Amino acid sequence: MARYYRYKIPPWARHCIFVIEKVTLPILIFQLMRTLFFPTTFDVFLLGIIIGIFIAFYLEWI
């Protein structure tokens, strides 16, 4: 299994990853509030995806 190193990718792609990493938590909090107040199937599904992306960044899988 090949290990993914974020510092070996082009600078523009690395910058995109850093921006997505910083924006994920506020989007997660907003989506959590939205799901708590107006729960729909799509909101729950979207919240699960955002949580998965946040965990992947937190555990440095991405």
PDB file of N, CA, C and O in Angstrom:
ATOM      1  N   MET A   1       0.839  -1.173   0.000  1.00  0.00           N
ATOM      2  CA  MET A   1       0.000   0.000   0.000  1.00  0.00           C
ATOM      3  C   MET A   1       0.886   1.239   0.000  1.00  0.00           C
ATOM      4  O   MET A   1       1.774   1.378   0.842  1.00  0.00           O
ATOM      5  N   ALA A   2       0.645   2.119  -0.932  1.00  0.00           N
ATOM      6  CA  ALA A   2       1.448   3.332  -1.053  1.00  0.00           C
ATOM      7  C   ALA A   2       0.993   4.361  -0.023  1.00  0.00           C
ATOM      8  O   ALA A   2      -0.203   4.568   0.185  1.00  0.00           O
ATOM      9  N   ARG A   3       1.937   4.978   0.595  1.00  0.00           N
ATOM     10  CA  ARG A   3       1.642   6.023   1.579  1.00  0.00           C
ATOM     11  C   ARG A   3       1.468   7.342   0.855  1.00  0.00           C
ATOM     12  O   ARG A   3       2.232   7.660  -0.057  1.00  0.00           O
ATOM     13  N   TYR A   4       0.471   8.109   1.253  1.00  0.00           N
ATOM     14  CA  TYR A   4       0.171   9.391   0.638  1.00  0.00           C
ATOM     15  C   TYR A   4       0.896  10.488   1.406  1.00  0.00           C
ATOM     16  O   TYR A   4       0.666  10.664   2.602  1.00  0.00           O
ATOM     17  N   TYR A   5       1.759  11.219   0.735  1.00  0.00           N
ATOM     18  CA  TYR A   5       2.465  12.335   1.360  1.00  0.00           C
ATOM     19  C   TYR A   5       1.957  13.629   0.760  1.00  0.00           C
ATOM     20  O   TYR A   5       2.122  13.873  -0.435  1.00  0.00           O
ATOM     21  N   ARG A   6       1.338  14.459   1.585  1.00  0.00           N
ATOM     22  CA  ARG A   6       0.761  15.686   1.063  1.00  0.00           C
ATOM     23  C   ARG A   6       1.821  16.705   0.664  1.00  0.00           C
ATOM     24  O   ARG A   6       1.509  17.654  -0.054  1.00  0.00           O
ATOM     25  N   TYR A   7       3.052  16.539   1.103  1.00  0.00           N
ATOM     26  CA  TYR A   7       4.096  17.496   0.759  1.00  0.00           C
ATOM     27  C   TYR A   7       4.787  17.161  -0.559  1.00  0.00           C
ATOM     28  O   TYR A   7       5.616  17.941  -1.026  1.00  0.00           O
ATOM     29  N   LYS A   8       4.468  16.029  -1.164  1.00  0.00           N
ATOM     30  CA  LYS A   8       5.059  15.654  -2.447  1.00  0.00           C
ATOM     31  C   LYS A   8       4.161  16.017  -3.627  1.00  0.00           C
ATOM     32  O   LYS A   8       4.513  15.754  -4.777  1.00  0.00           O
ATOM     33  N   ILE A   9       3.018  16.611  -3.351  1.00  0.00           N
ATOM     34  CA  ILE A   9       2.116  16.998  -4.428  1.00  0.00           C
ATOM     35  C   ILE A   9       2.423  18.432  -4.848  1.00  0.00           C
ATOM     36  O   ILE A   9       3.121  19.143  -4.124  1.00  0.00           O
ATOM     37  N   PRO A  10       1.920  18.872  -5.996  1.00  0.00           N
ATOM     38  CA  PRO A  10       2.190  20.239  -6.457  1.00  0.00           C
ATOM     39  C   PRO A  10       1.700  21.281  -5.445  1.00  0.00           C
ATOM     40  O   PRO A  10       0.748  21.033  -4.705  1.00  0.00           O
ATOM     41  N   PRO A  11       2.355  22.444  -5.418  1.00  0.00           N
ATOM     42  CA  PRO A  11       1.976  23.478  -4.437  1.00  0.00           C
ATOM     43  C   PRO A  11       0.519  23.915  -4.531  1.00  0.00           C
ATOM     44  O   PRO A  11      -0.104  24.166  -3.500  1.00  0.00           O
ATOM     45  N   TRP A  12      -0.039  24.012  -5.724  1.00  0.00           N
ATOM     46  CA  TRP A  12      -1.434  24.445  -5.847  1.00  0.00           C
ATOM     47  C   TRP A  12      -2.381  23.415  -5.243  1.00  0.00           C
ATOM     48  O   TRP A  12      -3.389  23.786  -4.642  1.00  0.00           O
ATOM     49  N   ALA A  13      -2.075  22.126  -5.392  1.00  0.00           N
ATOM     50  CA  ALA A  13      -2.921  21.078  -4.814  1.00  0.00           C
ATOM     51  C   ALA A  13      -2.771  21.054  -3.290  1.00  0.00           C
ATOM     52  O   ALA A  13      -3.747  20.849  -2.569  1.00  0.00           O
ATOM     53  N   ARG A  14      -1.555  21.262  -2.810  1.00  0.00           N
ATOM     54  CA  ARG A  14      -1.310  21.305  -1.361  1.00  0.00           C
ATOM     55  C   ARG A  14      -2.074  22.468  -0.736  1.00  0.00           C
ATOM     56  O   ARG A  14      -2.643  22.333   0.348  1.00  0.00           O
ATOM     57  N   HIS A  15      -2.086  23.614  -1.425  1.00  0.00           N
ATOM     58  CA  HIS A  15      -2.817  24.776  -0.921  1.00  0.00           C
ATOM     59  C   HIS A  15      -4.319  24.472  -0.848  1.00  0.00           C
ATOM     60  O   HIS A  15      -4.984  24.849   0.117  1.00  0.00           O
ATOM     61  N   CYS A  16      -4.846  23.796  -1.860  1.00  0.00           N
ATOM     62  CA  CYS A  16      -6.268  23.426  -1.851  1.00  0.00           C
ATOM     63  C   CYS A  16      -6.582  22.505  -0.676  1.00  0.00           C
ATOM     64  O   CYS A  16      -7.611  22.667  -0.020  1.00  0.00           O
ATOM     65  N   ILE A  17      -5.708  21.549  -0.408  1.00  0.00           N
ATOM     66  CA  ILE A  17      -5.920  20.631   0.717  1.00  0.00           C
ATOM     67  C   ILE A  17      -5.903  21.389   2.041  1.00  0.00           C
ATOM     68  O   ILE A  17      -6.728  21.118   2.913  1.00  0.00           O
ATOM     69  N   PHE A  18      -4.980  22.333   2.205  1.00  0.00           N
ATOM     70  CA  PHE A  18      -4.917  23.118   3.451  1.00  0.00           C
ATOM     71  C   PHE A  18      -6.174  23.967   3.632  1.00  0.00           C
ATOM     72  O   PHE A  18      -6.688  24.087   4.745  1.00  0.00           O
ATOM     73  N   VAL A  19      -6.667  24.556   2.547  1.00  0.00           N
ATOM     74  CA  VAL A  19      -7.884  25.378   2.639  1.00  0.00           C
ATOM     75  C   VAL A  19      -9.076  24.498   3.013  1.00  0.00           C
ATOM     76  O   VAL A  19      -9.868  24.868   3.880  1.00  0.00           O
ATOM     77  N   ILE A  20      -9.208  23.351   2.374  1.00  0.00           N
ATOM     78  CA  ILE A  20     -10.315  22.445   2.690  1.00  0.00           C
ATOM     79  C   ILE A  20     -10.224  21.972   4.135  1.00  0.00           C
ATOM     80  O   ILE A  20     -11.242  21.842   4.816  1.00  0.00           O
ATOM     81  N   GLU A  21      -9.011  21.717   4.599  1.00  0.00           N
ATOM     82  CA  GLU A  21      -8.823  21.268   5.984  1.00  0.00           C
ATOM     83  C   GLU A  21      -9.272  22.333   6.984  1.00  0.00           C
ATOM     84  O   GLU A  21      -9.877  22.005   8.004  1.00  0.00           O
ATOM     85  N   LYS A  22      -8.984  23.594   6.703  1.00  0.00           N
ATOM     86  CA  LYS A  22      -9.364  24.667   7.629  1.00  0.00           C
ATOM     87  C   LYS A  22     -10.854  24.978   7.581  1.00  0.00           C
ATOM     88  O   LYS A  22     -11.418  25.412   8.586  1.00  0.00           O
ATOM     89  N   VAL A  23     -11.502  24.768   6.447  1.00  0.00           N
ATOM     90  CA  VAL A  23     -12.911  25.122   6.277  1.00  0.00           C
ATOM     91  C   VAL A  23     -13.841  23.996   6.732  1.00  0.00           C
ATOM     92  O   VAL A  23     -15.032  24.228   6.935  1.00  0.00           O
ATOM     93  N   THR A  24     -13.321  22.797   6.891  1.00  0.00           N
ATOM     94  CA  THR A  24     -14.159  21.640   7.212  1.00  0.00           C
ATOM     95  C   THR A  24     -14.874  21.778   8.556  1.00  0.00           C
ATOM     96  O   THR A  24     -16.054  21.441   8.652  1.00  0.00           O
ATOM     97  N   LEU A  25     -14.203  22.255   9.579  1.00  0.00           N
ATOM     98  CA  LEU A  25     -14.833  22.350  10.910  1.00  0.00           C
ATOM     99  C   LEU A  25     -16.002  23.336  10.937  1.00  0.00           C
ATOM    100  O   LEU A  25     -17.062  22.978  11.451  1.00  0.00           O
ATOM    101  N   PRO A  26     -15.868  24.570  10.405  1.00  0.00           N
ATOM    102  CA  PRO A  26     -17.047  25.450  10.406  1.00  0.00           C
ATOM    103  C   PRO A  26     -18.219  24.892   9.597  1.00  0.00           C
ATOM    104  O   PRO A  26     -19.374  25.047   9.993  1.00  0.00           O
ATOM    105  N   ILE A  27     -17.932  24.247   8.474  1.00  0.00           N
ATOM    106  CA  ILE A  27     -19.002  23.645   7.671  1.00  0.00           C
ATOM    107  C   ILE A  27     -19.649  22.503   8.449  1.00  0.00           C
ATOM    108  O   ILE A  27     -20.866  22.327   8.396  1.00  0.00           O
ATOM    109  N   LEU A  28     -18.840  21.724   9.172  1.00  0.00           N
ATOM    110  CA  LEU A  28     -19.362  20.627   9.987  1.00  0.00           C
ATOM    111  C   LEU A  28     -20.297  21.158  11.071  1.00  0.00           C
ATOM    112  O   LEU A  28     -21.374  20.601  11.283  1.00  0.00           O
ATOM    113  N   ILE A  29     -19.908  22.202  11.742  1.00  0.00           N
ATOM    114  CA  ILE A  29     -20.744  22.775  12.802  1.00  0.00           C
ATOM    115  C   ILE A  29     -22.049  23.326  12.231  1.00  0.00           C
ATOM    116  O   ILE A  29     -23.120  23.117  12.800  1.00  0.00           O
ATOM    117  N   PHE A  30     -21.950  24.038  11.092  1.00  0.00           N
ATOM    118  CA  PHE A  30     -23.159  24.564  10.455  1.00  0.00           C
ATOM    119  C   PHE A  30     -24.097  23.436  10.046  1.00  0.00           C
ATOM    120  O   PHE A  30     -25.303  23.521  10.276  1.00  0.00           O
ATOM    121  N   GLN A  31     -23.562  22.387   9.445  1.00  0.00           N
ATOM    122  CA  GLN A  31     -24.398  21.270   8.995  1.00  0.00           C
ATOM    123  C   GLN A  31     -24.998  20.519  10.176  1.00  0.00           C
ATOM    124  O   GLN A  31     -26.126  20.035  10.086  1.00  0.00           O
ATOM    125  N   LEU A  32     -24.268  20.415  11.280  1.00  0.00           N
ATOM    126  CA  LEU A  32     -24.810  19.773  12.474  1.00  0.00           C
ATOM    127  C   LEU A  32     -26.004  20.555  13.022  1.00  0.00           C
ATOM    128  O   LEU A  32     -27.024  19.966  13.380  1.00  0.00           O
ATOM    129  N   MET A  33     -25.873  21.886  13.086  1.00  0.00           N
ATOM    130  CA  MET A  33     -26.991  22.715  13.556  1.00  0.00           C
ATOM    131  C   MET A  33     -28.191  22.602  12.614  1.00  0.00           C
ATOM    132  O   MET A  33     -29.334  22.505  13.058  1.00  0.00           O
ATOM    133  N   ARG A  34     -27.919  22.615  11.330  1.00  0.00           N
ATOM    134  CA  ARG A  34     -28.994  22.503  10.347  1.00  0.00           C
ATOM    135  C   ARG A  34     -29.702  21.153  10.467  1.00  0.00           C
ATOM    136  O   ARG A  34     -30.928  21.078  10.373  1.00  0.00           O
ATOM    137  N   THR A  35     -28.924  20.088  10.675  1.00  0.00           N
ATOM    138  CA  THR A  35     -29.510  18.751  10.795  1.00  0.00           C
ATOM    139  C   THR A  35     -30.310  18.619  12.089  1.00  0.00           C
ATOM    140  O   THR A  35     -31.333  17.934  12.113  1.00  0.00           O
ATOM    141  N   LEU A  36     -29.863  19.258  13.151  1.00  0.00           N
ATOM    142  CA  LEU A  36     -30.607  19.183  14.417  1.00  0.00           C
ATOM    143  C   LEU A  36     -31.946  19.904  14.329  1.00  0.00           C
ATOM    144  O   LEU A  36     -32.937  19.442  14.895  1.00  0.00           O
ATOM    145  N   PHE A  37     -31.984  21.040  13.619  1.00  0.00           N
ATOM    146  CA  PHE A  37     -33.215  21.828  13.554  1.00  0.00           C
ATOM    147  C   PHE A  37     -34.142  21.417  12.411  1.00  0.00           C
ATOM    148  O   PHE A  37     -35.361  21.427  12.576  1.00  0.00           O
ATOM    149  N   PHE A  38     -33.583  21.055  11.257  1.00  0.00           N
ATOM    150  CA  PHE A  38     -34.385  20.685  10.089  1.00  0.00           C
ATOM    151  C   PHE A  38     -33.877  19.361   9.512  1.00  0.00           C
ATOM    152  O   PHE A  38     -33.271  19.350   8.440  1.00  0.00           O
ATOM    153  N   PRO A  39     -34.113  18.257  10.201  1.00  0.00           N
ATOM    154  CA  PRO A  39     -33.544  16.978   9.728  1.00  0.00           C
ATOM    155  C   PRO A  39     -34.243  16.465   8.473  1.00  0.00           C
ATOM    156  O   PRO A  39     -35.464  16.307   8.438  1.00  0.00           O
ATOM    157  N   THR A  40     -33.449  16.213   7.459  1.00  0.00           N
ATOM    158  CA  THR A  40     -33.918  15.525   6.264  1.00  0.00           C
ATOM    159  C   THR A  40     -32.919  14.409   5.975  1.00  0.00           C
ATOM    160  O   THR A  40     -31.832  14.375   6.553  1.00  0.00           O
ATOM    161  N   THR A  41     -33.285  13.514   5.094  1.00  0.00           N
ATOM    162  CA  THR A  41     -32.391  12.411   4.745  1.00  0.00           C
ATOM    163  C   THR A  41     -31.113  12.945   4.116  1.00  0.00           C
ATOM    164  O   THR A  41     -30.020  12.465   4.414  1.00  0.00           O
ATOM    165  N   PHE A  42     -31.252  13.935   3.251  1.00  0.00           N
ATOM    166  CA  PHE A  42     -30.080  14.514   2.591  1.00  0.00           C
ATOM    167  C   PHE A  42     -29.142  15.167   3.603  1.00  0.00           C
ATOM    168  O   PHE A  42     -27.924  15.021   3.500  1.00  0.00           O
ATOM    169  N   ASP A  43     -29.701  15.888   4.585  1.00  0.00           N
ATOM    170  CA  ASP A  43     -28.866  16.544   5.601  1.00  0.00           C
ATOM    171  C   ASP A  43     -28.092  15.529   6.432  1.00  0.00           C
ATOM    172  O   ASP A  43     -26.918  15.741   6.738  1.00  0.00           O
ATOM    173  N   VAL A  44     -28.730  14.448   6.792  1.00  0.00           N
ATOM    174  CA  VAL A  44     -28.050  13.409   7.574  1.00  0.00           C
ATOM    175  C   VAL A  44     -26.947  12.765   6.748  1.00  0.00           C
ATOM    176  O   VAL A  44     -25.849  12.532   7.253  1.00  0.00           O
ATOM    177  N   PHE A  45     -27.230  12.475   5.482  1.00  0.00           N
ATOM    178  CA  PHE A  45     -26.231  11.901   4.581  1.00  0.00           C
ATOM    179  C   PHE A  45     -25.053  12.856   4.394  1.00  0.00           C
ATOM    180  O   PHE A  45     -23.899  12.434   4.456  1.00  0.00           O
ATOM    181  N   LEU A  46     -25.334  14.128   4.167  1.00  0.00           N
ATOM    182  CA  LEU A  46     -24.287  15.138   3.993  1.00  0.00           C
ATOM    183  C   LEU A  46     -23.465  15.300   5.273  1.00  0.00           C
ATOM    184  O   LEU A  46     -22.245  15.444   5.204  1.00  0.00           O
ATOM    185  N   LEU A  47     -24.103  15.279   6.418  1.00  0.00           N
ATOM    186  CA  LEU A  47     -23.394  15.364   7.690  1.00  0.00           C
ATOM    187  C   LEU A  47     -22.447  14.184   7.868  1.00  0.00           C
ATOM    188  O   LEU A  47     -21.327  14.361   8.348  1.00  0.00           O
ATOM    189  N   GLY A  48     -22.875  13.000   7.494  1.00  0.00           N
ATOM    190  CA  GLY A  48     -22.008  11.821   7.575  1.00  0.00           C
ATOM    191  C   GLY A  48     -20.780  11.952   6.693  1.00  0.00           C
ATOM    192  O   GLY A  48     -19.680  11.581   7.102  1.00  0.00           O
ATOM    193  N   ILE A  49     -20.956  12.471   5.496  1.00  0.00           N
ATOM    194  CA  ILE A  49     -19.819  12.672   4.594  1.00  0.00           C
ATOM    195  C   ILE A  49     -18.850  13.703   5.169  1.00  0.00           C
ATOM    196  O   ILE A  49     -17.636  13.500   5.139  1.00  0.00           O
ATOM    197  N   ILE A  50     -19.376  14.796   5.685  1.00  0.00           N
ATOM    198  CA  ILE A  50     -18.519  15.850   6.242  1.00  0.00           C
ATOM    199  C   ILE A  50     -17.783  15.340   7.479  1.00  0.00           C
ATOM    200  O   ILE A  50     -16.611  15.662   7.671  1.00  0.00           O
ATOM    201  N   ILE A  51     -18.446  14.555   8.314  1.00  0.00           N
ATOM    202  CA  ILE A  51     -17.781  13.971   9.480  1.00  0.00           C
ATOM    203  C   ILE A  51     -16.659  13.044   9.030  1.00  0.00           C
ATOM    204  O   ILE A  51     -15.576  13.051   9.615  1.00  0.00           O
ATOM    205  N   GLY A  52     -16.908  12.254   8.001  1.00  0.00           N
ATOM    206  CA  GLY A  52     -15.872  11.367   7.471  1.00  0.00           C
ATOM    207  C   GLY A  52     -14.659  12.140   6.956  1.00  0.00           C
ATOM    208  O   GLY A  52     -13.520  11.746   7.207  1.00  0.00           O
ATOM    209  N   ILE A  53     -14.898  13.230   6.242  1.00  0.00           N
ATOM    210  CA  ILE A  53     -13.799  14.057   5.743  1.00  0.00           C
ATOM    211  C   ILE A  53     -13.041  14.694   6.902  1.00  0.00           C
ATOM    212  O   ILE A  53     -11.812  14.758   6.883  1.00  0.00           O
ATOM    213  N   PHE A  54     -13.778  15.168   7.917  1.00  0.00           N
ATOM    214  CA  PHE A  54     -13.127  15.782   9.077  1.00  0.00           C
ATOM    215  C   PHE A  54     -12.249  14.770   9.810  1.00  0.00           C
ATOM    216  O   PHE A  54     -11.126  15.093  10.197  1.00  0.00           O
ATOM    217  N   ILE A  55     -12.746  13.560  10.003  1.00  0.00           N
ATOM    218  CA  ILE A  55     -11.963  12.521  10.680  1.00  0.00           C
ATOM    219  C   ILE A  55     -10.732  12.157   9.856  1.00  0.00           C
ATOM    220  O   ILE A  55      -9.655  11.930  10.408  1.00  0.00           O
ATOM    221  N   ALA A  56     -10.893  12.101   8.537  1.00  0.00           N
ATOM    222  CA  ALA A  56      -9.748  11.788   7.676  1.00  0.00           C
ATOM    223  C   ALA A  56      -8.659  12.852   7.801  1.00  0.00           C
ATOM    224  O   ALA A  56      -7.475  12.516   7.836  1.00  0.00           O
ATOM    225  N   PHE A  57      -9.036  14.112   7.869  1.00  0.00           N
ATOM    226  CA  PHE A  57      -8.040  15.174   8.072  1.00  0.00           C
ATOM    227  C   PHE A  57      -7.449  15.107   9.472  1.00  0.00           C
ATOM    228  O   PHE A  57      -6.246  15.303   9.644  1.00  0.00           O
ATOM    229  N   TYR A  58      -8.283  14.832  10.478  1.00  0.00           N
ATOM    230  CA  TYR A  58      -7.815  14.790  11.850  1.00  0.00           C
ATOM    231  C   TYR A  58      -6.801  13.670  12.066  1.00  0.00           C
ATOM    232  O   TYR A  58      -5.807  13.856  12.768  1.00  0.00           O
ATOM    233  N   LEU A  59      -7.051  12.506  11.462  1.00  0.00           N
ATOM    234  CA  LEU A  59      -6.150  11.375  11.603  1.00  0.00           C
ATOM    235  C   LEU A  59      -5.028  11.396  10.568  1.00  0.00           C
ATOM    236  O   LEU A  59      -4.224  10.467  10.491  1.00  0.00           O
ATOM    237  N   GLU A  60      -4.983  12.462   9.779  1.00  0.00           N
ATOM    238  CA  GLU A  60      -3.968  12.686   8.758  1.00  0.00           C
ATOM    239  C   GLU A  60      -3.945  11.574   7.718  1.00  0.00           C
ATOM    240  O   GLU A  60      -2.873  11.171   7.266  1.00  0.00           O
ATOM    241  N   TRP A  61      -5.121  11.075   7.334  1.00  0.00           N
ATOM    242  CA  TRP A  61      -5.214  10.133   6.224  1.00  0.00           C
ATOM    243  C   TRP A  61      -5.123  10.883   4.910  1.00  0.00           C
ATOM    244  O   TRP A  61      -4.707  10.326   3.894  1.00  0.00           O
ATOM    245  N   ILE A  62      -5.515  12.152   4.935  1.00  0.00           N
ATOM    246  CA  ILE A  62      -5.453  13.002   3.736  1.00  0.00           C
ATOM    247  C   ILE A  62      -4.398  14.054   3.970  1.00  0.00           C
ATOM    248  O   ILE A  62      -4.158  14.892   3.101  1.00  0.00           O
TER     249      ILE A  62
END
